[in-house]
Amino acid sequence: MNEVLFHLHNVGVTPWKLIGYIGAFTFTARWFVQLYYTKKLKRVVMPMAFWWLSVTGSILLLSYFIFGKNDSVGILSNLFPAFVSVYNLIVDIRHRREIAAAQ
């Protein structure tokens, strides 16, 4: 236990690590947004905020893993979700434009 406390106490926060922490927090926050909307509407929904948080979190985490840590596992684990999130945003934006044009 003392070793764990020692390592936690001596964690240095660099600017890149701060970007990584913010990215991880942002990427995690999307699930709380999704949970809130599902509870509010009493059905499963994926609001636009979910996808925006996904894209933002992925970009921040990719930046951290590319420039701050140079970790190929982190890069690969965040690259695919970034593409899926961007794709879902594009599909939703197109759908909203089609609905607006039809009215």
C-alpha positions in Angstrom: 0.0 0.0 0.0 2.9 2.4 0.8 4.3 1.8 -2.7 1.0 2.8 -4.3 0.7 6.0 -2.2 4.3 6.8 -3.0 3.7 6.6 -6.7 0.4 8.6 -6.4 2.2 11.2 -4.4 5.0 11.5 -7.0 2.9 11.8 -10.1 4.0 14.7 -12.1 1.4 16.5 -14.2 2.9 17.7 -17.4 1.0 19.8 -20.0 0.5 16.7 -22.1 -0.6 14.6 -19.2 -3.2 17.3 -18.4 -4.5 17.1 -21.9 -4.7 13.3 -21.5 -6.6 13.7 -18.2 -9.0 16.2 -19.8 -9.5 13.9 -22.8 -10.2 10.9 -20.5 -12.7 13.0 -18.5 -14.4 14.3 -21.6 -14.6 10.8 -23.2 -16.1 9.5 -19.9 -18.5 12.4 -19.5 -20.3 11.3 -22.7 -21.8 8.3 -20.9 -23.2 10.5 -18.2 -24.9 12.7 -20.9 -26.3 9.5 -22.5 -27.5 8.2 -19.1 -29.2 11.6 -18.3 -31.1 11.7 -21.7 -32.1 8.1 -21.4 -33.5 8.6 -17.9 -35.2 11.9 -18.9 -36.8 10.5 -22.0 -37.4 7.0 -20.6 -35.9 5.4 -23.7 -32.4 4.8 -25.0 -31.0 7.8 -26.9 -27.7 9.0 -28.2 -27.9 12.8 -28.1 -25.6 15.0 -30.2 -23.7 16.0 -27.1 -22.7 12.3 -26.8 -21.0 12.4 -30.2 -19.4 15.8 -29.7 -17.9 14.7 -26.4 -16.7 11.5 -28.1 -15.0 13.5 -30.9 -13.5 16.0 -28.4 -12.3 13.3 -26.0 -10.9 11.2 -28.8 -9.0 14.2 -30.3 -7.5 15.1 -26.9 -6.6 11.5 -26.1 -5.1 11.0 -29.6 -3.0 14.2 -29.1 -1.8 12.9 -25.8 -0.9 9.5 -27.1 0.7 10.8 -30.3 2.7 13.8 -28.9 2.8 13.4 -25.2 3.4 9.7 -24.7 4.1 8.2 -28.2 2.1 5.1 -27.3 0.8 3.1 -30.3 -1.7 1.1 -28.2 -3.3 4.4 -27.0 -3.3 5.7 -30.5 -5.1 2.7 -32.0 -7.6 2.4 -29.1 -8.7 6.0 -29.7 -8.4 6.3 -33.5 -11.4 4.0 -34.4 -13.8 5.7 -31.9 -12.9 9.1 -33.3 -13.8 7.9 -36.9 -17.1 6.4 -35.7 -18.0 9.5 -33.7 -17.3 11.8 -36.6 -19.3 9.5 -39.0 -22.3 9.5 -36.6 -22.1 13.3 -36.3 -22.1 13.7 -40.1 -25.1 11.3 -40.4 -27.1 13.1 -37.7 -26.3 16.6 -39.2 -27.4 15.4 -42.7 -30.6 13.9 -41.2 -31.4 17.1 -39.4 -30.9 19.1 -42.6 -33.2 16.8 -44.6 -35.9 17.2 -42.0 -35.5 21.0 -42.0 -35.6 21.1 -45.8 -38.7 19.0 -45.9 -40.6 21.4 -43.7 
